[in-house]
Structures are given as C-alpha cells and as structure tokens.
C-alpha cells in the first residue's frame, strides 16, 4: 500500500459523500445508477473519485455531507460491508474484495455504545441533504453523541452495590461500630452521674442470720465463762450477736463521705458532658472519613475511565502507525514506540483497577459495610462542590469553629470536671464521713440447742467522723494531684484550640488554592483537546506521521487526570473545612451536590 493511498483513505472521512453501509435502503434515499465495475484496492482512489462524480451528477444534483461513522479498527474504510447483495440500481463499492452498498444516512443516527475510539473524539459530521424533491430529511445537521457514560468498566465484578454520597453519610449512625462505642460510653457516663446523685440515699438489706457458740467466752465483766449458746435474727437487717447491735448488715444503711455527696455529682455531670461531646466528635470524624472515602472511590472510577479512553486513542494510533510501517511509509521504530506506550497504559489501567478495589474496601470500612461487596458510585462524573466559597474570612471561620467544634467543648467539660475534683479534695477535711444504720425484725436465742424468746428488735446507729489523712500530708498531696490535673486539662484545651484554628486555616487555604488548580487544569484540558484535534487533522491531511499525535494524546490524558485530582482534592478540602467548623452546613446549602 502506497503512502499516497493511505493519505487518500484517511482524508476520505472529510471528502467522501454521506454514505454508509446499512441493513435496508432509506425510503428518502437518493437513487443512483449502478457503478460500471468493481473498484480494486490498487485503483480505489481514482475509481472512487469517479464513482463519487457519478453520484453527484445523478439524483438531481443532491448535496450530501460526510457521514460521522468511521471504522475504528481498519483505519482506512469509511464504509462497512453488509451481508446482503445490493440491488442493481444502487451504488456499490468494492474494497479489498468486499462489496459495500452505498446509501445516504437518515436523520436518526444511532450512537455507538461506550465508543471510546479515536473517532469518538473527532468532531462528527452528520448527513444533510438539501434538495427540493426530497421530504422528511432535516435541513440542519443532526448532532450525534457517541459518548456513553454508563458504568460498564470491565473491572467491575458482577455483584456490586450502587451508592451515592448521601447514602454513604446516612450509614454513619448508631449502628456504626465507632459511633456506637462512643455513644455507649456516653450512656455509661450518665449512669455514673445517676449513681452520684443518689450517693446519700441508704441501701436496703433484708435477710436472716444464725449464730452458735460453744466454749469459753469473755463476759462484759472480764470473766471467762464456758457457754454454749445460739441466736437467730431475721427481718430488715441481720448479723446481731449477743448483746451487740446489728452493725454487720443493718437493714437500712447509708455510708458516704459528705464531700463525695456534694462534689461527685458535679464531677460526673461534667464528665458525662465531655463523653457526649466526644461522641459527637467521633460522629463528625466518621462522616469526614466516609465523605473522603467516597470521593476517592469516585476518583478511582473516573481515573480508570480516563485511562480507558486514552487507551482507545493510543490503540487507534498504534494501528495506523503499524499500517504506515508495513507500507514502508513510516519507521518500524515508531510502531514499536506505540506498542510500548500501549503496554504502559495497560499497566496504568491495572493500577487503576487496584485503586478502584482499594477505594471500595476503604469506603466499606468507613461505613461499616461488608468488605466483600464491591461499591459502585452512582455519580456520572466528579464535579466541584461549593460548601464554602473560596476567600472566606479566616478569622470569622476560626470563631465559628471555636464555638462549634465538639472537641473543644469536650476539653472545656474536662477542665470543669478537673476543677470540681480539686474542690472535693480541698474541702474534704472540713466535711465528715457519715454512717447511718437502722434494723428491725425478730431476734431470739438460748443456751445449748434451745431457741426461745423470739421477739421484735430495733436498732439504729449513726456515726459521723472527720478525717485528716496522714497528719495532713495526705490531704496536701491529694490537693496537689488534682491541681496538676486541672492544669493538664487547661493546657489540653489550649492545644485543641490551636489545633482547631490550624485545621480551619489550613482547609480554607486549601480551598482557595485548589480552586485555582481546578480552573487551571480545566484550561489545560481545553488546550490539550485543541492540540489533539489539530494534530489529528494534520495526519488526516497527510502532513505528518501518526506518531506525532502521541504527545498530544499523552498531554490530554495528563490534563484530564490532573483535573480529576484537582477536583477531588478541592472537594475533600471542602469536607475537611466543614468538619473543622463542626459541620455547621445544613441541607441544601451546597451549590453543587453529587
């Protein structure tokens, strides 16, 4: 095959009349006299031109524009063969032994499914017939969308779970392990608060006791006597022996330190507040992780799509370059270079499959879903989110974060709890410990095995004591310990304040600069597409070699992937800023949602 023949066939996509191989003839088709003879491959350029001239002279000088479809495999045919023989009065094109019937296309052109070939990225010219004798044909070109954004990636397993961002965020609830653990810790803290509030209330002890003694016994006068006796007690309280009171198990008993009764409820209350804010912090953190994991999954799928489309372009160029090399019009080194690039992009596709699988597993972990399921994002593409406008005042944002962030509220509650604990130790020596006991029931006994005189019995005991631990040195040590904890809590609060301010400032800066990256990479895509189309037109016009388009294809792939990364990073910065502010955003505030 000569170089001029290849150039002629490539240029046919812009010079051949609007003809295409279809199953049946259109009723509004232009009738033409049959061709005089079959066209051979060696003379296809000249005979095809004569055939076109006869087509133009017939059918009342119909004006026909180029057809959009090209064969993405052969790189040379602009028509496709059909199985049936064409009628005698229809034009026939014979190319490499294949007979093709030629017919103008209708208005309703069918778009190819998921056509990511080289032809899909060219501006597709569509049939237009302008003739007074023809009816039913459109006066203007019909735009055919050859792109199908359906998620038909070969890497997706048959069993998938479709999910969008709201669904992922909705799964962060009390059933999530991290959130559930934090919420149950909060319940534990409030249970401790309830217990502290009733610390001064007495406990109830009911039952019975039996006592028997055989042998020597010392009486209250100090004499040793040999006594065999027994006693039995029942009712509210038990354990009384001899002439003693029921101090072992009083029926109603209240034993506490007055300092605990006063300060423990306050300490427990502040601790419960801290646990509640900690649970909110865990919830916000899990929401951020879920949102970030979803954006990473969507980026992985879209990156794989970009690589697939780039591979189709490289595959087309590799085929054309191989044809040039086989015809002696190009270098074999160029064909090898294209095959190398094809293998490299295949390697990048494998890496894309890995990123999809890893991102799916991470999202499943973030939302506590079965990791064996493959998650499929329902979103068609990645779009920039505008939860917070770029250039917002950082001072106002930091003020909002310091007022709303649950981590800071937790730190404040822990400082308050530490202060109450210090007060408890400070006033402990000045308030007493209290022991109150009351028992009632039946009691009886006797000598030997006799159990007589069982009758009612009542006991009441009240003990109030003040304690100065370790000659006062223990009290000072306790105060110093709790005072140190107060200072620790205060410095922790300051650390959290600095952290919140830094996270807000960092996220706001990321939004500002990543927004610029989004705009710049979007412009890069536009220039890369123009460069690709210009280089492709040069090849079609015979002004260069197919290898020259490779750099434009690589630049377009790099620009699209850079834009994808920039948008994903920008969206993650938006989510991170909302998390840093304590998630003050409400429904419907986003200008663009997934």
PyMOL commands that set and color helices and strands:
alter all, ss='L'
color gray80, all
select helices_A, chain A and resi 3-15+44-57+119-121+165-170+177-197+258-326+332-366+394-404+406-430+469-540+546-580
alter helices_A, ss='H'
color red, helices_A
select strands_A, chain A and resi 63-64+92-95+98-101+129-130+160-163+203-204+207-218+224-238+249-250+252-257+374-377+433-447+452-465
alter strands_A, ss='S'
color yellow, strands_A
deselect
rebuild
show_as cartoon
